[in-house]
Amino acid sequence: MNSYSLTLGILLVASILQIWGSALAIEAVLRAKQHRRLRRTWLAVAGATMLIALHDGYALELAMRTGLYDLRQAVLIGLAALLMAFAIHGFRRWEA
């Protein structure tokens, strides 16, 4: 597997993880038994993860259309997406 294919795969997985994290945060926002401030915090987390997912999608589109890619940046954003999804999942389990 060459570095270009690896970059595309990592960016795709990172986008999926960020979308999943955003869905988990939106689910936490919609819980009825939460305090208003906690809902706002979850809404901010959901918005941030959606924006990061959008950024990942743009990086993936740039790599696919033009062939411009950076493997190091893709690995970093992939690790960040993995940690963010893990943290959101953990916070939801801890809160419930």
C-alpha positions in Angstrom: 0.0 0.0 0.0 1.5 3.3 -1.0 1.3 6.5 1.1 -1.4 8.0 -1.1 -3.8 5.1 -0.5 -2.9 5.1 3.2 -3.7 8.8 3.5 -7.0 8.4 1.8 -8.0 5.5 4.0 -6.9 7.4 7.2 -8.9 10.5 6.2 -11.9 8.4 5.4 -11.8 6.7 8.7 -11.2 10.0 10.5 -14.3 11.5 8.9 -16.4 8.5 9.9 -15.1 8.7 13.5 -15.8 12.4 13.7 -19.3 12.0 12.3 -19.9 9.2 14.9 -18.7 11.3 17.7 -20.9 14.2 16.6 -23.9 11.8 16.5 -23.1 10.7 20.0 -22.9 14.3 21.2 -26.2 15.2 19.6 -27.8 12.2 21.2 -26.5 13.5 24.6 -27.9 17.0 23.8 -31.4 15.4 23.3 -31.5 13.7 26.6 -34.3 15.2 28.6 -32.9 14.8 32.1 -29.9 17.0 31.7 -29.2 20.4 33.1 -29.3 23.3 30.6 -25.6 24.1 30.9 -24.6 20.5 30.3 -26.8 20.5 27.2 -25.0 23.6 25.9 -21.6 21.9 26.5 -22.7 18.8 24.6 -24.0 21.1 21.8 -20.6 22.8 21.6 -18.9 19.4 21.4 -21.3 18.3 18.7 -20.6 21.5 16.7 -16.8 21.2 17.1 -16.8 17.5 15.9 -19.0 18.4 12.9 -16.6 21.1 11.9 -13.6 18.8 12.3 -15.4 16.2 10.2 -16.0 18.8 7.5 -12.3 19.7 7.6 -11.5 16.0 7.2 -13.8 15.8 4.3 -12.2 18.8 2.6 -8.8 17.2 3.1 -10.0 14.0 1.6 -11.6 15.8 -1.4 -8.3 17.7 -2.0 -6.3 14.5 -2.0 -8.7 12.8 -4.3 -9.2 15.6 -6.8 -5.7 17.0 -7.0 -3.4 14.3 -5.6 -2.1 16.7 -3.0 -1.8 14.9 0.3 0.3 14.9 3.5 0.5 11.5 5.3 1.8 13.0 8.5 -1.1 15.4 8.8 -3.5 12.5 7.9 -2.1 10.3 10.7 -2.3 13.2 13.2 -6.0 13.9 12.3 -6.7 10.2 12.4 -5.3 9.9 15.9 -7.2 13.0 17.0 -10.5 11.6 15.6 -9.9 8.3 17.3 -9.2 10.0 20.7 -12.1 12.4 20.4 -14.6 9.6 19.6 -13.2 7.5 22.4 -13.5 10.5 24.8 -17.1 11.3 23.8 -18.1 7.7 24.1 -16.5 7.5 27.6 -18.1 10.7 28.8 -21.5 9.5 27.7 -21.1 6.2 29.5 -19.8 8.0 32.6 -22.7 10.5 32.6 -25.5 7.9 32.1 
